[in-house]
C-alpha cells in the first residue's frame, strides 16, 4: 500500500487484449495503473504470458475478478481463490477485488445476479469474504454492483453494502457509474448514496459508460463513453472523500487507444483539479 493507504495512485485503465500490443512498448501516460481479470489470464502460457509479465514488471496492476461468485448458494471455489493468490504473487499485483453479487449455482450463469438484501445474506456473504481473505492472506475489495431487481429485500442497498463490509472487515471498490445507474433505476439520490459509503474502506474507484434503455432505465454495459452526470458524481466523490485512485472500464465497443487515453486524461484532470482545491484550502 502507498503512504495514503491506497494500493495504487492516479488514473487507471482496464487492460484488454485488443490493445495490449499497442501499449506494450510505449509511454501510456496518463495511465498510472492497469487492471485485469485474473480468470482471463490464469493458465495462459507462451507469448501472451510473456507479454503480460513484461507489463506487470513495468506498471502497477490490480485484479478485478469475474467468477468468484461470492453470494452463490454453491460452495466457495477455494481452488480458484488459491490460483488467484498464486497469480497475485507471480505478478506482484497490488490488490484483488470482486463483485458483491453471484454468477454461479452448480455452473456459471454468465451474468452478475443480485444478492438478496437480507440480514442472513449479510452474514453468509461476510463469512465467505473472510474465508477468501484468510486463504489469500490479505484484505480484498468488494464492488457495489448494478442490479435491476431486489428479490427478498429486507435492507436498503446501502445498508446491505455497509453491513457486509463491516462484518467481513474488507475493502470497497467504489463504482461511481453503478451508483448513478442504480439511482435512475431504483429512484434514489446518487449523492446521498455516495456520501453514505464507507470512505475509509475505499481501495480505488471504477468509472464507466452505460446504455440508456429508457428515461427511467439504465443498463451497465461498459460499452460507451462516460456521461457527464457520472463525471460530475466522480468529482463529488473526490470532494467528499479526497482524491481517489480511479480506473476507466471499457469492455465492449472499445474505441481506438487514443480515445481511451482521452477519457483517462479526464480522470487525471479531475484529480488534479481536486488537488488544487485542497492545496488552496490549506493555504
C-alpha positions in Angstrom: 0.0 0.0 0.0 1.1 3.6 -0.6 1.5 6.1 2.3 -2.0 7.4 1.6 -3.5 4.0 2.2 -4.4 3.1 -1.4 -2.9 0.2 -3.3 -2.3 2.4 -6.3 -2.4 6.1 -7.2 -3.7 8.2 -10.0 -5.7 7.2 -13.1 -6.1 3.7 -14.4 -7.3 1.7 -17.4 -8.6 -1.8 -17.8 -6.0 -3.9 -19.6 -7.6 -5.6 -22.7 -6.0 -7.9 -25.2 -7.3 -5.8 -28.1 -4.7 -3.1 -27.3 -2.1 -5.0 -25.4 0.4 -4.8 -28.3 -0.3 -1.1 -28.9 0.7 -0.2 -25.3 3.5 -2.8 -24.9 6.4 -0.5 -25.8 5.1 3.0 -25.4 4.5 5.6 -22.8 0.9 5.1 -21.7 0.5 8.4 -19.8 -1.8 9.5 -18.3 -2.4 5.8 -17.2 -0.8 5.3 -13.8 -2.0 1.7 -13.3 -3.8 -1.2 -15.1 -6.4 -3.7 -14.1 -7.1 -7.3 -15.3 -9.5 -10.1 -14.6 -7.3 -12.9 -13.2 -9.6 -15.6 -14.6 -8.8 -14.4 -18.1 -5.0 -15.0 -17.6 -4.5 -17.8 -15.1 -3.1 -20.8 -17.0 -2.2 -18.7 -20.1 1.3 -19.5 -21.3 3.6 -18.8 -24.3 3.9 -15.4 -25.9 0.8 -14.0 -24.2 2.1 -14.8 -20.7 5.5 -13.3 -21.6 3.8 -10.1 -22.8 1.7 -9.8 -19.6 4.8 -10.4 -17.4 6.6 -7.7 -19.2 3.8 -5.3 -18.5 3.4 -6.3 -14.8 7.2 -5.7 -14.4 6.8 -2.2 -15.8 3.5 -1.0 -14.4 1.4 -1.3 -11.2 -1.5 -3.8 -11.7 -4.7 -4.6 -9.8 -7.0 -7.5 -10.4 -10.8 -7.4 -10.6 -12.4 -10.9 -10.5 -15.3 -12.1 -12.6 -16.3 -15.5 -11.3 -15.7 -15.8 -7.5 -19.5 -15.6 -7.1 -19.2 -14.5 -3.5 -23.0 -14.7 -2.9 -23.6 -18.0 -4.6 -25.5 -20.8 -2.8 -22.9 -23.2 -4.1 -19.7 -23.9 -2.1 -16.9 -21.3 -2.4 -14.4 -22.2 -5.1 -11.4 -22.3 -2.8 -9.2 -23.8 -5.6 -9.9 -20.7 -7.7 -9.0 -18.5 -4.8 -5.7 -20.3 -4.4 -4.9 -20.0 -8.1 -5.7 -16.3 -7.9 -3.4 -16.0 -4.9 -0.6 -17.6 -6.9 -1.3 -15.2 -9.8 -1.1 -12.2 -7.5 2.3 -13.3 -6.2 3.7 -14.1 -9.6 2.8 -10.6 -11.0 3.2 -8.6 -7.8 -0.5 -7.5 -8.0 -1.4 -4.6 -5.8 -4.9 -5.8 -4.7 -7.7 -8.1 -5.6 -11.4 -7.1 -5.8 -14.6 -8.8 -6.7 -18.3 -8.1 -7.3 -20.9 -8.1 -4.4 -23.1 -10.4 -6.4 -23.1 -14.0 -7.6 -22.8 -15.7 -11.0 -22.9 -19.4 -10.4 -25.0 -22.2 -8.8 -23.7 -25.6 -9.8 -22.4 -24.0 -13.0 -21.8 -20.5 -14.3 -24.8 -18.4 -15.1 -22.9 -15.8 -17.2 -24.4 -12.8 -15.5 -23.9 -10.9 -12.3 -27.1 -11.5 -10.2 -28.2 -9.5 -7.1 -27.8 -11.0 -3.7 -30.9 -10.5 -1.6 -30.6 -7.6 0.7 -31.2 -9.5 3.9 -29.6 -10.0 7.3 -29.0 -13.7 6.6 -27.3 -12.8 3.3 -25.0 -10.2 5.1 -23.7 -13.0 7.5 -23.4 -15.5 4.7 -21.5 -13.3 2.3 -19.3 -11.8 5.0 -18.3 -15.3 6.2 -17.3 -16.2 2.6 -15.3 -13.0 2.1 -13.4 -13.6 5.4 -12.6 -17.1 4.1 -11.2 -15.7 0.9 -9.1 -13.2 2.9 -7.8 -15.9 5.1 -6.7 -18.0 2.1 -5.1 -15.0 0.3 -3.6 -13.6 3.5 -4.8 -10.1 2.6 -7.8 -7.9 2.6 -9.9 -7.8 -0.6 -12.2 -5.2 -2.0 -15.9 -5.7 -2.8 -17.6 -3.7 -5.6 -21.0 -2.1 -5.3 -22.8 -3.5 -8.4 -25.6 -2.5 -10.7 -28.8 -4.6 -10.3 -32.3 -4.5 -11.8 -34.4 -6.3 -9.2 -34.2 -6.7 -5.4 -35.8 -10.0 -4.5 -36.5 -10.6 -0.8 -35.4 -7.1 0.2 -35.2 -6.5 3.9 -32.5 -3.8 3.9 -31.8 -0.9 1.7 -28.9 -1.4 -0.7 -26.6 1.0 1.2 -27.4 -0.7 4.5 -26.6 -4.1 2.9 -23.3 -2.9 1.4 -22.1 -1.3 4.6 -23.1 -4.2 6.8 -21.2 -6.7 4.6 -18.1 -4.6 4.5 -18.1 -4.0 8.3 -18.8 -7.7 9.2 -16.3 -9.0 6.6 -13.7 -6.4 7.5 -12.9 -6.0 3.8 -12.3 -3.1 1.4 -14.6 -1.3 -1.0 -14.2 -0.9 -4.8 -16.3 2.1 -5.3 -18.1 2.0 -8.7 -19.4 5.5 -9.4 -21.2 4.6 -12.6 -23.1 1.8 -10.7 -24.3 4.3 -8.2 -25.6 6.5 -11.0 -27.3 3.6 -12.9 -29.0 2.3 -9.7 -30.1 5.8 -8.7 -32.0 6.1 -12.0 -33.4 2.5 -12.0 -34.4 2.5 -8.3 -35.2 6.1 -7.7 -32.7 7.4 -5.1 -30.4 10.3 -4.7 -27.0 9.3 -6.0 -25.1 11.9 -4.0 -26.8 10.9 -0.7 -26.0 7.3 -1.5 -22.3 8.2 -2.3 -22.0 10.1 1.0 -23.2 7.0 2.9 -20.5 4.8 1.5 -17.6 3.8 3.9 -14.9 6.1 2.6 -12.2 4.7 4.9 -12.7 1.3 3.1 -12.2 2.6 -0.4 -9.3 0.9 -2.3 -10.0 2.6 -5.6 -12.8 3.6 -7.9 -14.4 2.5 -11.2 -15.9 4.8 -13.8 -17.6 3.5 -16.9 -20.2 4.2 -19.6 -23.7 2.7 -19.8 -26.7 2.3 -22.1 -29.9 4.5 -21.8 -32.7 2.0 -22.4 -35.4 4.4 -21.4 -35.9 7.6 -19.3 -36.0 5.5 -16.2 -33.8 2.6 -17.1 -30.0 2.5 -17.5 -28.1 -0.7 -18.3 -24.5 -1.0 -17.1 -22.6 -2.1 -20.2 -19.1 -0.7 -20.0 -19.6 -0.2 -23.8 -19.9 3.6 -24.2 -18.2 6.8 -23.2 -18.7 8.1 -19.6 -21.6 10.6 -19.5 -21.5 14.0 -17.9 -23.6 13.1 -14.8 -21.2 10.3 -13.9 -18.2 12.6 -14.3 -19.9 15.0 -12.0 -20.6 12.3 -9.4 -16.9 11.3 -9.6 -15.9 14.9 -8.9 -18.3 14.8 -5.9 -16.6 11.6 -4.7 -13.3 13.4 -4.8 -14.7 16.5 -3.0 -16.1 14.3 -0.2 -13.5 11.5 0.2 -10.4 13.2 -1.3 -8.6 12.3 -4.5 -9.2 8.6 -5.0 -7.4 6.3 -7.5 -9.8 5.8 -10.3 -9.9 3.4 -13.3 -11.8 3.6 -16.6 -13.6 0.4 -17.5 -14.3 -0.3 -21.2 -15.3 -3.9 -22.2 -17.3 -3.5 -25.4 -17.2 -1.2 -28.4 -13.6 -0.5 -27.5 -12.5 2.6 -29.3 -9.0 3.4 -30.6 -6.4 3.7 -27.9 -6.1 7.5 -28.2 -9.8 7.8 -27.4 -9.4 5.7 -24.3 -6.5 7.7 -23.2 -8.5 10.9 -23.6 -11.1 9.5 -21.1 -8.3 8.5 -18.7 -7.0 12.1 -19.1 -10.4 13.3 -17.9 -9.9 11.3 -14.7 -6.4 12.8 -14.3 -7.8 16.3 -14.9 -10.5 15.8 -12.2 -7.9 14.5 -9.8 -5.6 17.5 -10.5 -8.5 19.9 -10.0 -9.3 18.4 -6.6 -5.7 18.5 -5.5 -5.6 22.2 -6.4 -8.7 22.8 -4.4 -7.2 21.0 -1.4 -4.0 23.0 -1.7 -5.9 26.3 -1.9 -7.9 25.4 1.2 -4.8 24.5 3.1 -3.1 27.7 2.1 
